[in-house]
């Protein structure tokens, strides 16, 4: 499957590279987009769940790396609960 990485910057300036096993994240995020932290977590959950489901459909099991990516996003959001997340880009 074509992997993608969503490059984001949290409100405190910390950069994060979020792994997705699918290009589906391109349907949810675009470079330059600013999203409030809570909404970013919800959209990330939707995008990474859909990406993991595509892996399950293709290989019979969900993507553990997508689940780890989501866990890292959720943990970061707890540490940085307010402000906007900037999507800096998407790379393959």
C-alpha positions as CSV (number, residue, x, y, z in Angstrom):
1,X,0.0,0.0,0.0
2,X,1.2,3.5,-0.7
3,X,2.4,5.0,2.7
4,X,2.1,8.6,3.5
5,X,3.4,10.8,6.3
6,X,1.4,13.8,7.5
7,X,3.8,16.5,8.7
8,X,2.3,18.7,11.4
9,X,3.4,21.4,13.9
10,X,1.6,21.6,17.2
11,X,0.7,24.9,18.8
12,X,3.8,24.8,21.0
13,X,6.1,24.5,17.9
14,X,6.8,20.8,18.2
15,X,6.8,19.0,14.9
16,X,5.4,15.5,14.4
17,X,5.5,13.1,11.5
18,X,2.3,10.9,11.4
19,X,2.5,7.6,9.6
20,X,-0.5,6.4,7.5
21,X,-0.5,3.1,5.5
22,X,-2.7,4.7,2.9
23,X,-3.1,7.8,0.7
24,X,-6.6,8.2,2.3
25,X,-5.1,10.8,4.6
26,X,-4.9,13.1,1.6
27,X,-8.7,13.2,1.7
28,X,-8.5,14.6,5.2
29,X,-5.5,16.9,5.4
30,X,-3.8,19.4,3.1
31,X,-0.6,21.5,3.4
32,X,-1.3,24.9,5.1
33,X,-4.4,23.7,6.8
34,X,-4.8,24.9,10.5
35,X,-7.1,22.8,12.7
36,X,-8.0,23.2,16.4
37,X,-6.3,20.5,18.5
38,X,-9.6,18.7,19.4
39,X,-10.8,18.7,15.8
40,X,-7.4,17.5,14.6
41,X,-7.5,14.5,16.9
42,X,-11.0,13.6,15.7
43,X,-10.0,14.0,12.0
44,X,-6.8,12.0,12.6
45,X,-8.9,9.2,14.3
46,X,-11.2,9.1,11.3
47,X,-8.4,9.2,8.7
48,X,-6.1,6.6,10.4
49,X,-9.0,4.3,11.2
50,X,-10.0,4.4,7.5
51,X,-6.4,3.8,6.5
52,X,-6.1,0.8,8.8
53,X,-9.4,-0.6,7.5
54,X,-8.0,-0.5,4.0
55,X,-5.0,-2.6,5.2
56,X,-7.5,-5.0,6.9
57,X,-9.4,-5.4,3.6
58,X,-6.3,-6.0,1.7
59,X,-4.3,-8.2,4.1
60,X,-6.9,-9.5,6.6
61,X,-5.6,-7.6,9.6
62,X,-5.6,-3.9,10.7
63,X,-2.5,-1.7,10.6
64,X,-0.7,-1.6,13.9
65,X,1.4,1.3,12.8
66,X,-1.7,3.4,12.1
67,X,-2.9,2.6,15.6
68,X,0.4,3.7,17.1
69,X,0.3,6.9,15.1
70,X,-3.1,7.7,16.5
71,X,-2.0,6.9,20.0
72,X,0.9,9.4,19.6
73,X,-1.5,12.1,18.3
74,X,-3.8,11.5,21.2
75,X,-1.0,11.6,23.7
76,X,0.4,14.8,22.2
77,X,-3.1,16.4,22.3
78,X,-3.3,15.7,26.0
79,X,0.0,17.6,26.5
80,X,-1.1,20.4,24.1
81,X,-4.9,20.7,24.4
82,X,-5.5,24.1,22.9
83,X,-4.5,26.1,19.9
84,X,-4.3,25.1,16.2
85,X,-2.3,22.3,14.6
86,X,-0.7,23.3,11.3
87,X,-0.5,20.7,8.6
88,X,2.9,21.5,7.0
89,X,2.6,18.9,4.3
90,X,2.2,15.3,3.2
91,X,5.0,13.2,2.0
92,X,5.5,9.6,0.7
